[in-house]
Amino acid sequence: MSIVLNKYLILLLTQSAKSTKYDGFGRAGPCVYRSVEGLCCAAGILIPDDKYDPNMETKLWGTLISRKLVPKIYQDLITELQQVHDLYPAAHWKSTLRHAAQNFKLNPSQLSHFKWNNVHNRYIHKSWQLINLSTVNAKPGEKYTIDGKTYEVVTKGGGKFKNWSFYYFAKLLRSSSI
């Protein structure tokens, strides 16, 4: 179960934002399994694309389980992770996720790799670097070579940074030696 927990930790902390539905005035409403922006809550990631139906958004996780729309495995853990996502601001997820892990006697090993960054208003993994891709609309998983170094995009940064139009957090895959 620690493996499952750590996968969720990576997802939630990489996302660093709630999966919510917005009203017509740009205000965040209730948390949802999947948002139009492509975010997922801790439980929403378990819903396969071919099984997802927007009508699920009004149903509790237990209801989805009883209708056999989602797996029952780890129900209590997923419910607790969902509460962390829904009830706490992202900046507090690390401490509340650590507490949730202790409740289930699990080792949240991935937590030590993430740190909240106030400049970027998100969690940043210790292996990530900032890269400037100018006007490229990069997607997670895409690879780019800059100055002989190959990076894999993890997530887009928010707003402007320095004088960069678009910046991304990426993992360094390899560096050519000259």
C-alpha positions as CSV (number, residue, x, y, z in Angstrom):
1,M,0.0,0.0,0.0
2,S,3.0,2.4,0.5
3,I,3.6,2.1,-3.3
4,V,0.0,3.3,-4.0
5,L,0.4,6.1,-1.5
6,N,3.6,7.3,-3.0
7,K,2.1,7.3,-6.5
8,Y,-0.7,9.6,-5.2
9,L,1.8,11.8,-3.4
10,I,3.7,12.3,-6.6
11,L,0.5,13.1,-8.5
12,L,-0.9,15.5,-6.0
13,L,2.3,17.4,-5.2
14,T,3.3,17.6,-8.9
15,Q,-0.2,19.0,-9.7
16,S,0.0,21.4,-6.7
17,A,-3.6,22.5,-7.3
18,K,-7.1,21.3,-6.5
19,S,-9.2,19.8,-9.1
20,T,-12.3,22.1,-9.0
21,K,-15.2,23.2,-11.0
22,Y,-15.3,27.0,-11.6
23,D,-18.4,29.1,-11.7
24,G,-19.1,31.6,-14.5
25,F,-17.2,34.3,-12.5
26,G,-13.9,32.5,-12.2
27,R,-14.5,31.4,-8.6
28,A,-13.5,27.9,-7.5
29,G,-16.5,25.7,-6.6
30,P,-16.6,22.2,-5.4
31,C,-13.8,19.7,-5.9
32,V,-14.3,17.3,-8.8
33,Y,-12.8,14.0,-9.8
34,R,-11.6,15.6,-13.1
35,S,-11.5,19.3,-14.0
36,V,-11.8,20.9,-17.4
37,E,-8.1,22.0,-16.9
38,G,-7.1,18.3,-16.8
39,L,-6.5,18.1,-13.1
40,C,-7.6,15.1,-11.0
41,C,-8.3,14.6,-7.4
42,A,-6.7,11.8,-5.4
43,A,-9.7,9.5,-6.2
44,G,-10.3,10.7,-9.8
45,I,-6.9,9.4,-11.0
46,L,-8.3,5.9,-10.4
47,I,-11.2,6.3,-12.9
48,P,-10.1,4.9,-16.3
49,D,-10.7,7.3,-19.2
50,D,-13.1,4.8,-20.9
51,K,-15.1,4.5,-17.6
52,Y,-15.2,8.2,-16.8
53,D,-18.6,9.9,-17.0
54,P,-19.2,13.6,-16.0
55,N,-22.3,12.4,-14.1
56,M,-19.8,10.8,-11.6
57,E,-19.0,14.2,-10.3
58,T,-22.1,14.4,-8.2
59,K,-21.5,11.0,-6.6
60,L,-19.5,10.1,-3.5
61,W,-16.6,7.6,-3.9
62,G,-18.5,5.0,-2.0
63,T,-21.4,5.3,-4.4
64,L,-19.1,4.8,-7.4
65,I,-17.7,1.7,-5.6
66,S,-21.1,0.2,-4.9
67,R,-22.1,0.7,-8.6
68,K,-18.9,-1.1,-9.6
69,L,-17.7,2.0,-11.5
70,V,-14.3,2.1,-9.6
71,P,-12.2,-0.4,-7.7
72,K,-12.9,-1.0,-4.0
73,I,-9.2,-1.7,-3.2
74,Y,-7.7,0.8,-0.7
75,Q,-11.1,2.5,-0.2
76,D,-10.2,4.0,3.2
77,L,-6.9,5.3,2.1
78,I,-8.3,6.9,-1.1
79,T,-11.1,8.5,0.9
80,E,-8.6,10.0,3.3
81,L,-6.4,11.3,0.4
82,Q,-9.5,12.7,-1.2
83,Q,-10.3,14.6,2.0
84,V,-6.7,16.1,2.0
85,H,-7.2,17.3,-1.6
86,D,-10.7,18.7,-0.9
87,L,-10.3,20.3,2.5
88,Y,-6.8,21.8,2.6
89,P,-4.9,24.3,0.6
90,A,-2.2,22.9,-1.6
91,A,0.6,24.5,0.5
92,H,-0.6,22.3,3.5
93,W,-0.8,19.0,1.6
94,K,2.6,17.8,2.5
95,S,2.0,17.9,6.3
96,T,-1.6,16.6,6.0
97,L,-0.5,13.8,3.7
98,R,2.2,12.8,6.1
99,H,-0.4,12.6,8.9
100,A,-2.7,10.5,6.6
101,A,0.1,8.1,5.9
102,Q,0.8,7.7,9.7
103,N,-2.9,6.9,10.2
104,F,-2.4,3.9,7.9
105,K,1.1,3.0,9.2
106,L,2.6,3.7,5.7
107,N,5.9,5.2,4.7
108,P,5.4,8.3,2.6
109,S,8.9,8.3,1.2
110,Q,8.2,10.7,-1.7
111,L,7.3,13.5,0.7
112,S,10.9,14.2,1.5
113,H,11.6,14.9,-2.2
114,F,9.1,17.8,-2.5
115,K,9.3,21.3,-1.0
116,W,6.8,24.2,-1.2
117,N,8.1,27.1,-3.2
118,N,6.4,30.5,-2.5
119,V,7.8,32.1,-5.6
120,H,6.1,29.6,-7.9
121,N,3.2,28.8,-5.5
122,R,3.7,25.1,-5.9
123,Y,5.6,22.0,-4.7
124,I,8.9,21.4,-6.5
125,H,10.7,18.0,-6.6
126,K,14.3,18.2,-5.7
127,S,15.3,16.7,-9.1
128,W,13.4,19.4,-11.2
129,Q,15.0,22.3,-13.0
130,L,13.4,25.4,-14.5
131,I,13.7,25.6,-18.3
132,N,12.7,28.3,-20.7
133,L,11.0,27.1,-23.8
134,S,10.0,30.5,-25.1
135,T,6.6,30.1,-26.9
136,V,6.5,26.3,-27.0
137,N,3.3,24.8,-25.6
138,A,5.1,21.8,-24.0
139,K,3.2,18.8,-22.6
140,P,4.3,16.6,-19.7
141,G,6.6,13.7,-20.9
142,E,7.8,15.6,-24.0
143,K,11.6,15.9,-24.4
144,Y,13.6,18.9,-25.4
145,T,17.3,19.5,-25.9
146,I,18.8,22.8,-24.7
147,D,22.5,23.5,-24.9
148,G,23.3,19.9,-25.2
149,K,21.1,18.8,-22.3
150,T,18.0,16.7,-22.7
151,Y,15.0,17.5,-20.4
152,E,11.7,15.8,-19.9
153,V,8.9,18.2,-19.1
154,V,7.1,17.5,-15.8
155,T,4.7,20.4,-15.5
156,K,4.2,24.0,-16.7
157,G,5.2,26.8,-14.4
158,G,2.7,29.5,-13.5
159,G,2.6,33.0,-14.8
160,K,5.8,34.8,-15.9
161,F,9.2,34.2,-14.4
162,K,12.2,36.5,-15.1
163,N,11.5,37.7,-18.6
164,W,10.5,34.2,-19.8
165,S,7.2,33.8,-21.6
166,F,6.8,30.1,-20.9
167,Y,8.7,28.2,-18.3
168,Y,8.5,24.6,-17.3
169,F,9.7,22.3,-14.5
170,A,11.7,19.5,-16.1
171,K,13.9,16.5,-15.2
172,L,17.4,16.4,-16.7
173,L,17.7,13.2,-18.6
174,R,21.2,13.5,-20.0
175,S,23.9,16.0,-20.7
176,S,26.3,15.7,-23.6
177,S,29.9,16.0,-22.6
178,I,32.0,18.2,-24.8
